[in-house]
Amino acid sequence: MNDDTRYTELKQRLSEIWDLGKAGGLLGWDQQTMMPPRGAAVRAEQLGTLSKVIHERFVSPEIGRLLEDLHDYEQSLPYESDEASLIRVTRRDWEKEHRVPTELREEMTRAAWQAFPVWVEARRESNFELFRTALEHNLELKRRYIDCFEVDEPYDALLDDFEPEMKTAEVRAAFERLKEGLVPLIAAAANEGDDEFMDGPWPREAQESLNPIILDAFGFEPGSYRIDPTEHPFAGSMGTQDIRLTTRYPEHQLGLFATMHEAGHGLYEHGVDPALERTPLCRGASLALHESQSRMWENLVGRSRPFWHWFYPQVQRTFPDQLGDVEIDRFYRAINAVKPSLIRIEADEATYSLHIILRFELEQELIAGAVDLRELPEIWNTRMHEYLGVDVPDDARGVLQDVHWSRGSIGYFPTYALGNIISVQIWERVVDAIPDLDDQFEHGRFGELLHWLREHLHRHGRKFTPRETLERVVGGGLDAEPYLAYLNAKLGELAPA
Amino acid sequence: MNDDTRYTELKQRLSEIWDLGKAGGLLGWDQQTMMPPRGAAVRAEQLGTLSKVIHERFVSPEIGRLLEDLHDYEQSLPYESDEASLIRVTRRDWEKEHRVPTELREEMTRAAWQAFPVWVEARRESNFELFRTALEHNLELKRRYIDCFEVDEPYDALLDDFEPEMKTAEVRAAFERLKEGLVPLIAAAANEGDDEFMDGPWPREAQESLNPIILDAFGFEPGSYRIDPTEHPFAGSMGTQDIRLTTRYPEHQLGLFATMHEAGHGLYEHGVDPALERTPLCRGASLALHESQSRMWENLVGRSRPFWHWFYPQVQRTFPDQLGDVEIDRFYRAINAVKPSLIRIEADEATYSLHIILRFELEQELIAGAVDLRELPEIWNTRMHEYLGVDVPDDARGVLQDVHWSRGSIGYFPTYALGNIISVQIWERVVDAIPDLDDQFEHGRFGELLHWLREHLHRHGRKFTPRETLERVVGGGLDAEPYLAYLNAKLGELAPA
């Protein structure tokens, strides 16, 4: 075998693994959007099997040998080439994954998908006790998972799954800075506001009718995406031309921001270079970079004055009873009001990160076994009071609000706040590059923004590490200052005179 | 390893293969109901990979060895036991499948899923030429597939995939008898009728509103199925508690019969003994037995007087403009009118089988390479005139009307007419067993029918061969006479006085 044949062989094997991974992705998407509820038990088995087969095929000695034999070939190629990147990224994945026993990988997947419907039910009943055993089982598996690795602190192993090479210590430092900056900012900005009208009701059909307008304007190509309602919005993809967005339409809330958030995720996947299709490079570089895109479209675009200058008349026409009498300025203030609240995904830009910091700290304690799970709701409620000054009325609006733990996604939350930080770091570059950005938005034109993001970020997929990717886009490392400065400026402008 | 361990090992491997097969099933369902059209190319690759992985795992030497080692164990168990059946059926599957090279299996799957969107487009454009190359490729692969087996005639190898152990010669004989019986019957019964009202329009939302009533009455358990619109209706399942029905709502036609047809398929899968879940026994015994169930619910139930005695008032209320003035007797005659027509799935009970016989004969010629594909539309049209006396106006309503060839399903069509035959053989047993069946239907009660079918047919899944299964249910072999007698009686009653 020569190097070309070896490379082709490696790529072929990885494409097949990618196909299987996407099959699992569709089963997961389906479970959360389409599946009749009684299908859940068998579905968890199916997902467990897929993850076992993927793991087996990936950690196979054949792939290990190909990676070894391709070492010199990789070094001979430009670092930025698709080929060198595929070998390099696969090597890192392989070295990590082959430490995990197949049985554990399978069991983690099965346990996660078994826990999901349990969480749905527990949340519906607002009773954490119904979910406790499932959570305990998932935590126990995570501890076994952590034991597969040599890490400075246990949480590093979990974080690395979502944010490769990021350390807990680094996140802790960034979050300290955030807290320090946010607390006075929130205190100064928080106000009751004049926005009872935001409680709706917002009829579902009317909400739905806005989706295609937004998604088309943001740059999705026709015939390459769909959007469906779900319990807890997420985005996925079956390929760069098959993007699956989800959202929700609670009666008392405009689901539009969830749609824009998921659209941001979807556009990242949609914009990966088609040459990377069916390879492990065909997705976002990390969860924080993914969140930088979702938060950017949701907040930096979707809560900006120029955006609403364009879009508000259409929304007003869609909801004449609710918004007919509401001036654009009042609406703009309402969607940007700083108001400590119970639910993370409904939180404003300023308080949002405090929801994350709470979870980041709590997850580390959960993994350390420092929390008696029977007391978890109480602990949650106490901290919500401490961090945000709100009183949690029930588990559904407290410890049970998020899907992540049910899905075994522990170590994921920090990436949301990191995404906030990075979104503004990137935005500073965007604003430098496109001086008339506001004017474009006022006319409903987002193409140049998307083009810039594709060119600098999306098309590369997962070719570079998150750190390298960030460096390439913004010319530096993680830095919370732009985010704090942005919030300061925005909230300053909005403060009551 | 002792026998128990070996059996557990075999079952575990088969369950994993079943999981992968169901993942492929979901990808297929999704492609036909949910997928954004631009996802098709990557989807075909994903399905190709799944079929390759399934094939590899199934024909593995380990499974071959387990089957060999379990020979005595199997013989020691009752023939009807789940365990003996699993080993026996798997052995037959294995001996067949291990003759097929993995590359060919993968390529057949990929080619089929690549052809599907091509067919959709060709049908939309009503232009067979657009589909010709894809069909040629699928036929070529089928010829290579046939070469893997030793058969009396080539078509046997294809038929066996859908109707295990059935021979082309046997089908030919049954179809000869059908033709002989049907031609005079159709000539006597055909009439223009008094049923312009059947052309609708039937608004989609109103049509949809009838589905839950039917499906609930027929016996689907809540939370264990869903029904979606598609181009060409089909039914599938992800497990006995996750049934996927599809239907369509053409404006000029009541889609209700498609719904009842697919419900029949779905109820078969829904009723398999849960002990067989996640094994290769967890599906219908064959396509003809499956069709016996779909045709039974569609025709023997769904076009019967007692059924409409119960259901007609509800349908009338749903379509007051279309049916308000139509007496039940006129409606009943209309839905049972014998009228040679263009489209198989819209054909009446009497002419239906002629559509099948045409396809059965043509498929054999296609496989033999006896047809120049450029002339296929013309050949189709000539035969439609010959068999049914109708003139085909375009490819969409001619040779392009069915999905099957695009999906590589060649050898499938005969099972529809076999299903017609078997449905009435079974029905005779049902009527013997439940003397007040008509009365039950008149009150919208179908539970006893379903219970009987579950007890005698559904729960066994694929434990027995189709021949054994039929023997167990009706106490004999394939026999066209009951079907012809049933049609004679029904059409005689309906004939103009």
HADDOCK unambig.tbl for C-alpha pairs under 7 A between the chains (distance, minus, plus):
assign (segid A and resid 16 and name CA) (segid B and resid 49 and name CA) 5.84 0.50 0.50
assign (segid A and resid 19 and name CA) (segid B and resid 46 and name CA) 4.75 0.50 0.50
assign (segid A and resid 19 and name CA) (segid B and resid 49 and name CA) 6.66 0.50 0.50
assign (segid A and resid 20 and name CA) (segid B and resid 50 and name CA) 6.88 0.50 0.50
assign (segid A and resid 23 and name CA) (segid B and resid 23 and name CA) 6.37 0.50 0.50
assign (segid A and resid 36 and name CA) (segid B and resid 223 and name CA) 5.00 0.50 0.50
assign (segid A and resid 36 and name CA) (segid B and resid 224 and name CA) 5.16 0.50 0.50
assign (segid A and resid 36 and name CA) (segid B and resid 225 and name CA) 5.63 0.50 0.50
assign (segid A and resid 36 and name CA) (segid B and resid 226 and name CA) 6.55 0.50 0.50
assign (segid A and resid 36 and name CA) (segid B and resid 242 and name CA) 5.96 0.50 0.50
assign (segid A and resid 37 and name CA) (segid B and resid 223 and name CA) 5.35 0.50 0.50
assign (segid A and resid 37 and name CA) (segid B and resid 224 and name CA) 6.65 0.50 0.50
assign (segid A and resid 38 and name CA) (segid B and resid 223 and name CA) 5.57 0.50 0.50
assign (segid A and resid 38 and name CA) (segid B and resid 224 and name CA) 5.23 0.50 0.50
assign (segid A and resid 38 and name CA) (segid B and resid 241 and name CA) 5.58 0.50 0.50
assign (segid A and resid 38 and name CA) (segid B and resid 242 and name CA) 6.56 0.50 0.50
assign (segid A and resid 39 and name CA) (segid B and resid 224 and name CA) 6.57 0.50 0.50
assign (segid A and resid 39 and name CA) (segid B and resid 239 and name CA) 6.78 0.50 0.50
assign (segid A and resid 39 and name CA) (segid B and resid 241 and name CA) 5.28 0.50 0.50
assign (segid A and resid 39 and name CA) (segid B and resid 242 and name CA) 4.75 0.50 0.50
assign (segid A and resid 42 and name CA) (segid B and resid 239 and name CA) 6.61 0.50 0.50
assign (segid A and resid 46 and name CA) (segid B and resid 19 and name CA) 4.74 0.50 0.50
assign (segid A and resid 49 and name CA) (segid B and resid 16 and name CA) 5.83 0.50 0.50
assign (segid A and resid 49 and name CA) (segid B and resid 19 and name CA) 6.66 0.50 0.50
assign (segid A and resid 50 and name CA) (segid B and resid 20 and name CA) 6.88 0.50 0.50
assign (segid A and resid 223 and name CA) (segid B and resid 36 and name CA) 4.99 0.50 0.50
assign (segid A and resid 223 and name CA) (segid B and resid 37 and name CA) 5.35 0.50 0.50
assign (segid A and resid 223 and name CA) (segid B and resid 38 and name CA) 5.57 0.50 0.50
assign (segid A and resid 224 and name CA) (segid B and resid 36 and name CA) 5.17 0.50 0.50
assign (segid A and resid 224 and name CA) (segid B and resid 37 and name CA) 6.66 0.50 0.50
assign (segid A and resid 224 and name CA) (segid B and resid 38 and name CA) 5.24 0.50 0.50
assign (segid A and resid 224 and name CA) (segid B and resid 39 and name CA) 6.57 0.50 0.50
assign (segid A and resid 225 and name CA) (segid B and resid 36 and name CA) 5.64 0.50 0.50
assign (segid A and resid 226 and name CA) (segid B and resid 36 and name CA) 6.56 0.50 0.50
assign (segid A and resid 239 and name CA) (segid B and resid 39 and name CA) 6.82 0.50 0.50
assign (segid A and resid 239 and name CA) (segid B and resid 42 and name CA) 6.61 0.50 0.50
assign (segid A and resid 241 and name CA) (segid B and resid 38 and name CA) 5.59 0.50 0.50
assign (segid A and resid 241 and name CA) (segid B and resid 39 and name CA) 5.28 0.50 0.50
assign (segid A and resid 242 and name CA) (segid B and resid 36 and name CA) 5.98 0.50 0.50
assign (segid A and resid 242 and name CA) (segid B and resid 38 and name CA) 6.58 0.50 0.50
assign (segid A and resid 242 and name CA) (segid B and resid 39 and name CA) 4.77 0.50 0.50
